[in-house]
């Protein structure tokens, strides 16, 4: 007789079990060590009786010799290993099957986010009245917070900040009337596949530089018939805006001289510095931010003294 161990992921919503798990739970005596196991209320509602017992790996294996035993597992890896050792100690050990109670595929929790966002949009007065325009400041703020956590090297904070950005994507997708989050995902998947022919097609590359060259060539093809600066957000910070305009223009073959003597006074000097940074392969926005952070640290050190 088998000992069937049904595993469940703590990241999957309780009550969500695979068909294989449901068949296993109906096949024999069901035991678990946790009276707080999140699946218990849902199994009780489905008519599956579960006995909460003191965990005893040796006894569990012996019981499985005489009849099918289903063990509703928790996250106790030590107990799972002990069950294996106990089975090997028997002359005729039972067959041990491990059945995934839930398939925690990458992206599974995004479906939960979609469901939560749908409910908030329906039931919360504040969420219900938001528009794309009213949400834009939050998206910009959250993006900067991601940047800040990366620059600090605070990767525990990065997880939370990325979640805040993901919320904004889900929120805008829910507010939209002409598309939903699946359309958003479909658009970026299609773009990524199209721009990575060396992964999804027959193109062969030898280096990251070749990948980047292909990417830019594909983007140029996609922009055919469009304005040269189509897609350049004019509302971005001035340094990064200037850098993107120069990169786009010179990539299209615009004469370098067009960037000379732009503006007057400080504006002219700043634009020239951006062009020089571009030529040196530097991101002017990142360079100035780094200098600003160094200055901040020095002032804080001075203040503490």
Residue frames relative to the residue before (quaternion, step in Angstrom):
aa qw qx qy qz dx dy dz
X 1.0000 0.0000 0.0000 0.0000 0.00 0.00 0.00
X 0.4246 -0.7373 0.4614 0.2514 3.60 -0.99 0.68
X 0.2740 -0.6526 0.6663 0.2347 3.46 -1.42 0.31
X 0.1231 -0.8086 0.5746 0.0272 3.56 -0.48 1.24
X 0.1300 -0.7903 0.5971 0.0455 3.57 -0.66 1.13
X 0.1581 -0.7924 0.5867 0.0543 3.54 -0.58 1.20
X 0.1551 -0.7965 0.5806 0.0674 3.56 -0.55 1.16
X 0.0669 -0.7797 0.6201 0.0559 3.56 -1.16 0.58
X 0.4072 -0.7087 0.5261 0.2348 3.53 -1.12 0.71
X 0.4549 -0.6901 0.4841 0.2872 3.61 -0.91 0.85
X 0.6502 0.5282 -0.3215 0.4414 3.60 1.23 -0.30
X 0.6325 0.4953 -0.3439 0.4862 3.57 1.27 -0.02
X 0.5748 -0.6285 0.4006 0.3377 3.56 -0.90 0.94
X 0.5266 -0.6299 0.4655 0.3306 3.63 -0.94 0.88
X 0.7325 0.3818 -0.3047 0.4741 3.53 -1.02 0.80
X 0.6373 0.4794 -0.3248 0.5084 3.56 1.29 -0.25
X 0.1429 0.7888 -0.5773 0.1553 3.57 -0.33 1.28
X 0.5375 -0.6252 0.4604 0.3290 3.55 -1.14 0.62
X 0.6215 -0.5273 0.4118 0.4077 3.58 -1.24 0.40
X 0.6142 0.5544 -0.3413 0.4459 3.58 1.04 -0.76
X 0.6570 0.5062 -0.3108 0.4643 3.58 1.00 -0.81
X 0.6464 0.5176 -0.3286 0.4542 3.59 0.95 -0.83
X 0.6402 0.5130 -0.3302 0.4668 3.60 1.00 -0.79
X 0.6514 0.5141 -0.3208 0.4565 3.58 0.97 -0.82
X 0.6713 0.5146 -0.2996 0.4414 3.58 0.92 -0.90
X 0.6838 0.4589 -0.2830 0.4917 3.59 1.19 -0.44
X 0.6117 0.6267 -0.3270 0.3551 3.59 1.26 -0.16
X 0.8299 -0.0030 0.0264 0.5572 3.61 1.13 -0.27
X 0.7432 -0.3543 0.3069 0.4774 3.53 -1.32 -0.35
X 0.2010 -0.8044 0.5534 0.0792 3.58 -0.72 1.10
X 0.0322 -0.8027 0.5943 -0.0382 3.56 -0.78 1.11
X 0.0272 0.7680 -0.6396 -0.0199 3.54 -1.28 0.41
X 0.4508 -0.6972 0.4884 0.2686 3.55 -1.22 0.42
X 0.7265 0.4322 -0.2239 0.4850 3.59 1.23 -0.33
X 0.3123 -0.7545 0.5487 0.1790 3.53 -0.69 1.09
X 0.6772 0.4514 -0.2866 0.5054 3.57 1.32 -0.18
X 0.2894 0.7735 -0.5232 0.2103 3.58 1.19 0.28
X 0.4881 -0.7198 0.4057 0.2812 3.61 -0.65 1.06
X 0.6518 0.5315 -0.3288 0.4296 3.59 1.14 -0.43
X 0.4959 0.7114 -0.4176 0.2714 3.62 1.17 -0.45
X 0.6713 0.4892 -0.3422 0.4393 3.67 0.75 -0.82
X 0.6764 0.4965 -0.2945 0.4575 3.58 0.99 -0.79
X 0.6406 0.5032 -0.3260 0.4797 3.57 1.08 -0.69
X 0.6260 0.5303 -0.3364 0.4623 3.58 1.03 -0.76
X 0.6442 0.5192 -0.3130 0.4664 3.57 0.99 -0.84
X 0.6973 0.4537 -0.2637 0.4883 3.57 1.12 -0.70
X 0.5579 -0.6399 0.3777 0.3698 3.58 1.26 0.04
X 0.5002 0.6250 -0.4423 0.4044 3.60 1.22 0.36
X 0.2591 -0.7790 0.5551 0.1338 3.57 -0.59 1.16
X 0.0690 -0.7978 0.5990 -0.0037 3.55 -0.79 1.06
X 0.2425 -0.7681 0.5790 0.1266 3.58 -0.83 1.03
X 0.2545 -0.7448 0.5978 0.1523 3.56 -0.89 0.96
X 0.0103 0.8252 -0.5596 0.0767 3.56 -0.53 1.20
X 0.5678 -0.5412 0.4784 0.3947 3.52 -1.32 0.28
X 0.4589 -0.7101 0.4444 0.2961 3.62 -0.65 0.98
X 0.1155 0.7564 -0.6297 0.1338 3.53 -0.79 1.13
X 0.2920 -0.8160 0.4699 0.1677 3.55 -0.04 1.30
X 0.6494 0.5224 -0.3261 0.4460 3.59 0.99 -0.80
X 0.6652 0.4950 -0.3007 0.4711 3.58 0.93 -0.90
X 0.6263 0.5490 -0.3329 0.4422 3.56 0.99 -0.78
X 0.6719 0.4882 -0.2953 0.4723 3.56 0.92 -0.88
X 0.6481 0.5167 -0.3285 0.4529 3.59 0.96 -0.82
X 0.6443 0.5236 -0.3299 0.4492 3.59 0.97 -0.80
X 0.6522 0.5287 -0.3158 0.4419 3.56 1.05 -0.72
X 0.5371 0.6097 -0.4098 0.4146 3.60 1.22 -0.30
X 0.7562 0.4009 -0.1980 0.4778 3.58 1.02 -0.84
X 0.8115 -0.0499 0.0497 0.5801 3.60 1.14 -0.38
X 0.6377 -0.5436 0.3760 0.3956 3.54 -1.21 0.42
X 0.0519 -0.7760 0.6285 -0.0030 3.54 -0.89 1.04
X 0.1634 -0.7717 0.6099 0.0763 3.55 -0.92 0.96
X 0.1423 -0.7973 0.5844 0.0505 3.55 -0.72 1.10
X 0.2458 -0.7580 0.5912 0.1240 3.54 -0.65 1.18
X 0.2357 -0.8517 0.4565 0.1031 3.53 -0.02 1.36
X 0.2895 -0.6756 0.6415 0.2195 3.48 -1.41 0.36
X 0.6826 -0.4820 0.3456 0.4270 3.57 -1.21 -0.38
X 0.3960 0.7315 -0.4645 0.3039 3.61 1.21 0.49
X 0.1956 -0.8155 0.5361 0.0968 3.60 -0.02 1.27
X 0.5934 0.5738 -0.3681 0.4280 3.60 1.09 -0.68
X 0.6618 0.5027 -0.3108 0.4612 3.58 0.94 -0.88
X 0.6400 0.5313 -0.3317 0.4451 3.57 0.98 -0.80
X 0.6563 0.4911 -0.3155 0.4781 3.59 0.98 -0.78
X 0.6347 0.5372 -0.3285 0.4478 3.58 1.03 -0.79
X 0.6059 0.5429 -0.3540 0.4613 3.60 1.06 -0.68
X 0.6546 0.5148 -0.3156 0.4548 3.58 0.94 -0.84
X 0.6581 0.4990 -0.3095 0.4713 3.59 0.94 -0.85
X 0.6473 0.5212 -0.3239 0.4522 3.60 0.99 -0.84
X 0.6420 0.5200 -0.3264 0.4592 3.59 1.00 -0.77
X 0.6698 0.5046 -0.3019 0.4534 3.59 0.94 -0.85
X 0.6258 0.5586 -0.3349 0.4291 3.58 1.18 -0.49
X 0.6255 0.5411 -0.3373 0.4497 3.61 1.24 -0.34
X 0.5584 -0.5989 0.4529 0.3526 3.54 -1.17 0.59
X 0.7845 0.0983 -0.0421 0.6108 3.55 1.03 -0.84
X 0.1042 -0.8394 0.5313 0.0473 3.59 0.27 1.22
X 0.5183 -0.6213 0.4754 0.3455 3.58 -1.12 0.53
X 0.5516 -0.5571 0.4893 0.3821 3.53 -1.30 0.32
X 0.1678 -0.7819 0.5938 0.0895 3.57 -0.89 0.93
X 0.0739 -0.7900 0.6086 0.0058 3.55 -0.73 1.11
X 0.1769 -0.7554 0.6209 0.1119 3.56 -1.01 0.82
X 0.0890 -0.8104 0.5790 -0.0079 3.52 -0.60 1.22
X 0.3550 -0.7284 0.5347 0.2398 3.62 -0.68 0.97
X 0.3339 -0.7646 0.5186 0.1870 3.55 -0.58 1.13
X 0.7908 0.0322 -0.0068 0.6111 3.54 1.15 -0.59
X 0.3278 -0.7373 0.5617 0.1830 3.51 -1.00 0.84
X 0.1390 -0.8194 0.5544 0.0440 3.54 -0.17 1.30
X 0.0455 -0.8363 0.5460 -0.0184 3.53 0.46 1.26
X 0.5972 -0.5422 0.4275 0.4081 3.60 -1.13 0.49
X 0.7782 0.2972 -0.2413 0.4979 3.55 -0.81 1.00
X 0.4392 0.7184 -0.4577 0.2855 3.59 1.23 -0.13
X 0.6779 0.4941 -0.3022 0.4528 3.59 0.98 -0.79
X 0.5268 0.6112 -0.4254 0.4098 3.59 1.20 -0.30
X 0.6040 0.5483 -0.3533 0.4579 3.57 1.12 -0.64
X 0.6239 0.5206 -0.3372 0.4754 3.58 1.08 -0.69
X 0.6251 0.5341 -0.3354 0.4598 3.58 1.03 -0.79
X 0.6344 0.5253 -0.3293 0.4617 3.58 0.97 -0.83
X 0.6679 0.5002 -0.3002 0.4621 3.58 0.96 -0.89
X 0.6484 0.5077 -0.3148 0.4720 3.59 0.98 -0.84
X 0.6606 0.5109 -0.3086 0.4553 3.57 0.93 -0.90
X 0.6252 0.5380 -0.3353 0.4552 3.56 1.04 -0.77
X 0.6747 0.4845 -0.2973 0.4709 3.57 0.96 -0.84
X 0.6397 0.5213 -0.3318 0.4571 3.59 0.96 -0.82
X 0.6619 0.5149 -0.3034 0.4525 3.55 0.94 -0.90
X 0.6918 0.4732 -0.2645 0.4769 3.56 1.15 -0.62
X 0.8244 0.3121 -0.1105 0.4590 3.56 0.84 -1.02
X 0.6926 0.4644 -0.2857 0.4722 3.64 1.13 -0.49
X 0.4508 -0.7126 0.4580 0.2814 3.64 -0.62 1.05
X 0.6636 0.5012 -0.3233 0.4516 3.62 0.94 -0.81
X 0.6801 0.4811 -0.2937 0.4688 3.59 0.84 -0.95
X 0.6469 0.5583 -0.3209 0.4084 3.55 1.02 -0.81
X 0.7346 0.4411 -0.2478 0.4520 3.61 1.01 -0.71
X 0.4992 0.6769 -0.4285 0.3301 3.62 1.22 -0.13
X 0.1813 -0.7551 0.6228 0.0951 3.53 -1.26 0.64
X 0.6899 -0.4292 0.3446 0.4703 3.57 -1.27 0.07
X 0.6669 0.5173 -0.3047 0.4414 3.58 0.92 -0.91
X 0.6921 0.4790 -0.2932 0.4534 3.59 0.89 -0.87
X 0.6822 0.5000 -0.2843 0.4515 3.58 1.15 -0.54
X 0.5015 0.6943 -0.4179 0.3029 3.61 1.15 -0.51
X 0.6558 0.5136 -0.3474 0.4307 3.67 0.80 -0.83
X 0.6430 0.5211 -0.3311 0.4532 3.59 1.03 -0.72
X 0.6381 0.5294 -0.3279 0.4527 3.57 0.99 -0.81
X 0.6583 0.4979 -0.3082 0.4730 3.58 0.95 -0.88
X 0.6540 0.5207 -0.3115 0.4518 3.58 0.93 -0.91
X 0.6793 0.4882 -0.2987 0.4592 3.58 0.89 -0.92
X 0.6233 0.5349 -0.3475 0.4523 3.60 1.04 -0.72
X 0.6532 0.4991 -0.3146 0.4746 3.58 1.00 -0.79
X 0.6356 0.5218 -0.3380 0.4577 3.60 1.03 -0.67
X 0.5889 0.5341 -0.3634 0.4856 3.59 1.13 -0.58
X 0.6518 0.5169 -0.3105 0.4600 3.56 0.91 -0.95
X 0.6620 0.5180 -0.3069 0.4463 3.58 0.92 -0.89
X 0.6712 0.4934 -0.3105 0.4578 3.60 0.92 -0.84
X 0.6320 0.5134 -0.3319 0.4762 3.60 1.09 -0.67
X 0.6733 0.4976 -0.3038 0.4547 3.58 0.89 -0.91
X 0.6713 0.4696 -0.2946 0.4921 3.59 1.12 -0.62
X 0.3977 -0.7056 0.4861 0.3281 3.56 1.19 -0.43
X 0.4543 0.6799 -0.4478 0.3618 3.58 1.23 0.44
X 0.0620 -0.8636 0.5002 0.0121 3.54 0.31 1.26
X 0.5403 0.5646 -0.4243 0.4574 3.59 1.22 -0.13
X 0.6531 0.4817 -0.3045 0.4988 3.58 1.08 -0.74
X 0.5776 0.6129 -0.3735 0.3889 3.58 1.09 -0.69
X 0.6060 0.5660 -0.3526 0.4338 3.58 1.00 -0.81
X 0.6956 0.4627 -0.2777 0.4743 3.57 0.86 -0.95
X 0.6662 0.5137 -0.3124 0.4413 3.57 0.92 -0.87
X 0.6316 0.5125 -0.3333 0.4768 3.59 1.04 -0.72
X 0.6085 0.5476 -0.3451 0.4592 3.56 1.10 -0.66
X 0.6413 0.5197 -0.3217 0.4639 3.57 1.04 -0.78
X 0.6375 0.5050 -0.3259 0.4820 3.59 1.06 -0.74
X 0.6432 0.5256 -0.3191 0.4563 3.57 0.97 -0.88
X 0.5986 0.5555 -0.3516 0.4576 3.57 1.09 -0.71
X 0.6579 0.5140 -0.3193 0.4484 3.57 0.93 -0.86
X 0.6232 0.5251 -0.3352 0.4727 3.58 1.05 -0.74
X 0.6730 0.4871 -0.2939 0.4727 3.57 0.91 -0.93
X 0.6416 0.5372 -0.3202 0.4441 3.58 1.02 -0.85
X 0.6741 0.4806 -0.2992 0.4744 3.61 0.82 -0.97
X 0.6502 0.5214 -0.3206 0.4500 3.58 0.99 -0.82
X 0.6659 0.4920 -0.2992 0.4743 3.58 1.09 -0.69
X 0.6409 0.5249 -0.3168 0.4620 3.58 1.08 -0.74
X 0.6017 0.6124 -0.3527 0.3721 3.57 1.03 -0.83
X 0.3201 -0.7554 0.5452 0.1723 3.54 -1.12 0.71
X 0.7421 0.4203 -0.2372 0.4651 3.59 1.10 -0.60
X 0.7857 0.1419 -0.0989 0.5940 3.59 1.26 -0.03
X 0.2400 -0.7503 0.5900 0.1771 3.57 -1.29 0.19
X 0.7542 -0.4071 0.2484 0.4513 3.58 -1.26 0.00
X 0.6003 0.5463 -0.3705 0.4516 3.61 1.12 -0.50
X 0.6291 0.5123 -0.3339 0.4799 3.59 1.07 -0.68
X 0.6203 0.5352 -0.3339 0.4662 3.59 1.05 -0.78
X 0.6833 0.4772 -0.2840 0.4740 3.57 0.89 -0.98
X 0.6353 0.5370 -0.3329 0.4441 3.59 0.98 -0.82
X 0.6501 0.5298 -0.3217 0.4395 3.58 0.96 -0.85
X 0.7127 0.4372 -0.2792 0.4722 3.60 0.85 -0.89
X 0.6035 0.5394 -0.3636 0.4612 3.61 1.07 -0.61
X 0.6505 0.5151 -0.3105 0.4638 3.57 0.93 -0.91
X 0.6625 0.5075 -0.3031 0.4601 3.57 0.95 -0.89
X 0.6679 0.5067 -0.3077 0.4500 3.59 0.90 -0.91
X 0.6477 0.5027 -0.3209 0.4742 3.58 0.97 -0.81
X 0.6660 0.5109 -0.3033 0.4511 3.58 0.93 -0.89
X 0.7489 0.4087 -0.2208 0.4726 3.59 0.96 -0.82
X 0.7016 0.3808 -0.2740 0.5363 3.60 1.27 0.11
X 0.0258 0.8368 -0.5459 0.0323 3.61 0.62 1.06
X 0.5981 0.5595 -0.3664 0.4417 3.61 1.20 -0.35
X 0.6820 0.4214 -0.2776 0.5294 3.60 1.28 -0.25
X 0.8089 0.2640 -0.1067 0.5144 3.57 0.82 -1.03
X 0.7381 0.3330 -0.2171 0.5451 3.58 1.27 0.07
X 0.6961 -0.4981 0.3506 0.3800 3.54 -1.25 -0.44
X 0.4432 0.6977 -0.4603 0.3239 3.60 1.25 0.04
X 0.2150 -0.7726 0.5877 0.1069 3.58 -0.99 0.89
X 0.0216 -0.7875 0.6159 -0.0056 3.58 -0.88 0.95
X 0.3279 -0.7612 0.5342 0.1665 3.53 -1.23 0.59
X 0.8146 0.1346 -0.0469 0.5622 3.60 1.16 -0.39
X 0.6524 -0.5001 0.3967 0.4086 3.53 -1.36 0.24
X 0.5986 0.5678 -0.3611 0.4347 3.60 1.11 -0.64
X 0.6460 0.5024 -0.3195 0.4777 3.59 1.03 -0.76
X 0.6088 0.5407 -0.3489 0.4639 3.57 1.04 -0.73
X 0.6738 0.4966 -0.2943 0.4613 3.57 0.89 -0.96
X 0.6395 0.5237 -0.3266 0.4583 3.58 1.01 -0.81
X 0.6446 0.5115 -0.3135 0.4739 3.58 0.97 -0.84
X 0.6301 0.5488 -0.3231 0.4443 3.55 0.99 -0.94
X 0.6933 0.4728 -0.2827 0.4646 3.57 0.83 -0.98
X 0.6326 0.5297 -0.3314 0.4577 3.60 1.04 -0.74
X 0.6539 0.5014 -0.3090 0.4749 3.56 0.98 -0.84
X 0.6392 0.5180 -0.3235 0.4673 3.59 0.98 -0.84
X 0.6356 0.5300 -0.3300 0.4542 3.59 0.99 -0.82
X 0.6378 0.5205 -0.3186 0.4700 3.57 1.03 -0.82
X 0.6561 0.5192 -0.3049 0.4549 3.57 1.00 -0.86
X 0.7022 0.4665 -0.2677 0.4666 3.60 1.12 -0.65
X 0.3969 0.7305 -0.4823 0.2760 3.60 1.23 -0.07
X 0.7923 0.2571 -0.2184 0.5083 3.54 -0.86 1.01
X 0.6557 0.4759 -0.3138 0.4951 3.57 1.29 -0.09
X 0.6455 -0.4894 0.4081 0.4210 3.55 -1.30 0.27
X 0.6210 -0.5852 0.3778 0.3593 3.57 -1.06 0.79
X 0.7770 0.3308 -0.1712 0.5075 3.58 0.96 -0.84
X 0.2851 0.7623 -0.5263 0.2463 3.57 1.20 0.46
X 0.7998 0.2751 -0.2158 0.4880 3.57 -0.84 0.99
X 0.5547 0.5674 -0.4115 0.4483 3.59 1.27 0.01
X 0.2957 -0.7797 0.5201 0.1849 3.64 -0.45 1.13
X 0.3178 -0.7851 0.5042 0.1688 3.57 -0.46 1.20
X 0.6345 0.5553 -0.3339 0.4215 3.59 1.20 -0.27
X 0.4840 0.6689 -0.4442 0.3478 3.60 1.22 0.00
X 0.6927 -0.4517 0.3294 0.4556 3.63 -1.21 0.28
X 0.6271 -0.6212 0.3302 0.3345 3.55 -1.00 0.94
X 0.6504 0.5207 -0.3402 0.4361 3.61 0.92 -0.80
X 0.6955 0.4523 -0.2816 0.4821 3.57 0.86 -0.95
X 0.5985 0.5530 -0.3605 0.4539 3.60 1.11 -0.61
X 0.6672 0.4952 -0.3048 0.4656 3.57 0.85 -0.94
X 0.6529 0.5217 -0.3140 0.4505 3.57 0.97 -0.89
X 0.6771 0.4864 -0.3018 0.4625 3.60 0.93 -0.84
X 0.6323 0.5238 -0.3351 0.4620 3.59 1.02 -0.75
X 0.6580 0.4993 -0.3100 0.4708 3.59 0.94 -0.89
X 0.6612 0.5140 -0.3078 0.4515 3.58 0.90 -0.92
X 0.6711 0.4886 -0.3006 0.4697 3.58 0.90 -0.91
X 0.6870 0.4963 -0.2935 0.4421 3.61 0.87 -0.95
X 0.7141 0.4420 -0.2684 0.4719 3.58 0.79 -0.98
X 0.5972 0.5536 -0.3575 0.4572 3.57 1.18 -0.51
X 0.6851 0.4507 -0.2671 0.5061 3.56 1.23 -0.54
X 0.6089 -0.5986 0.3382 0.3957 3.57 1.30 0.10
X 0.3509 0.7355 -0.5120 0.2716 3.60 1.19 0.30
X 0.5493 -0.6284 0.4271 0.3479 3.65 -0.93 0.78
X 0.5445 -0.6369 0.4395 0.3236 3.55 -0.97 0.87
X 0.6015 0.6084 -0.3496 0.3820 3.55 1.09 -0.71
X 0.5626 0.6145 -0.3940 0.3881 3.60 1.15 -0.44
X 0.6778 0.4812 -0.2949 0.4712 3.58 1.20 -0.46
X 0.5498 0.6082 -0.3981 0.4115 3.59 1.28 -0.07
X 0.8500 0.1429 -0.1124 0.4944 3.55 -1.18 0.66
X 0.3086 0.7289 -0.5415 0.2831 3.58 0.98 0.85
X 0.8244 0.1370 -0.1151 0.5370 3.59 -0.72 1.00
X 0.3838 -0.7003 0.5499 0.2447 3.51 -1.34 -0.19
X 0.8353 0.2247 -0.1468 0.4798 3.54 -1.25 0.44
X 0.8480 -0.0665 0.0797 0.5197 3.55 -0.95 -0.98
X 0.6153 0.5568 -0.3551 0.4304 3.60 1.01 -0.78
X 0.6522 0.5121 -0.3077 0.4666 3.55 0.96 -0.87
X 0.6606 0.5082 -0.3056 0.4603 3.58 0.94 -0.90
X 0.6535 0.5154 -0.3150 0.4561 3.58 0.96 -0.87
X 0.6639 0.5018 -0.3168 0.4550 3.58 0.89 -0.90
X 0.6439 0.5157 -0.3211 0.4651 3.57 1.02 -0.79
X 0.6298 0.5243 -0.3311 0.4678 3.58 1.05 -0.73
X 0.6249 0.5290 -0.3377 0.4643 3.59 1.03 -0.76
X 0.6556 0.5090 -0.3136 0.4613 3.58 0.92 -0.89
X 0.6534 0.5072 -0.3132 0.4665 3.60 0.98 -0.84
X 0.6288 0.5246 -0.3327 0.4677 3.58 1.03 -0.77
X 0.6312 0.5333 -0.3230 0.4613 3.58 0.98 -0.84
X 0.6698 0.5016 -0.2979 0.4594 3.57 0.91 -0.91
X 0.6924 0.4532 -0.2655 0.4946 3.59 1.15 -0.64
X 0.5113 -0.6690 0.4053 0.3560 3.58 1.28 0.03
X 0.5217 0.6350 -0.4036 0.4022 3.57 1.22 0.50
X 0.3955 -0.6693 0.5720 0.2617 3.54 -1.24 0.55
X 0.3569 -0.7775 0.4660 0.2259 3.62 -0.29 1.17
X 0.6117 0.5465 -0.3506 0.4519 3.57 1.04 -0.69
X 0.6845 0.4773 -0.2837 0.4723 3.58 0.89 -0.94
X 0.6351 0.5350 -0.3351 0.4451 3.59 1.03 -0.78
X 0.6844 0.4690 -0.2940 0.4746 3.58 0.89 -0.90
X 0.6195 0.5347 -0.3452 0.4595 3.59 1.02 -0.73
X 0.6452 0.5179 -0.3255 0.4577 3.58 0.96 -0.83
X 0.6519 0.5027 -0.3124 0.4740 3.56 0.99 -0.83
X 0.6453 0.5242 -0.3166 0.4567 3.58 1.01 -0.83
X 0.6469 0.5080 -0.3215 0.4692 3.58 1.00 -0.78
X 0.6273 0.5245 -0.3359 0.4675 3.59 1.01 -0.76
X 0.6455 0.5133 -0.3133 0.4708 3.57 0.97 -0.86
X 0.6348 0.5301 -0.3284 0.4562 3.58 0.94 -0.86
X 0.6649 0.5077 -0.3073 0.4535 3.58 0.89 -0.95
X 0.6544 0.5123 -0.3178 0.4565 3.58 0.97 -0.82
X 0.6576 0.5001 -0.3144 0.4676 3.59 0.95 -0.84
X 0.6503 0.5075 -0.3220 0.4646 3.58 0.97 -0.80
X 0.6337 0.5113 -0.3317 0.4764 3.59 1.05 -0.72
X 0.6377 0.5173 -0.3211 0.4719 3.59 1.02 -0.81
X 0.6564 0.5240 -0.3069 0.4477 3.57 0.96 -0.92
X 0.6691 0.5106 -0.3061 0.4449 3.59 0.97 -0.84
X 0.6441 0.5057 -0.3241 0.4736 3.61 1.19 -0.47
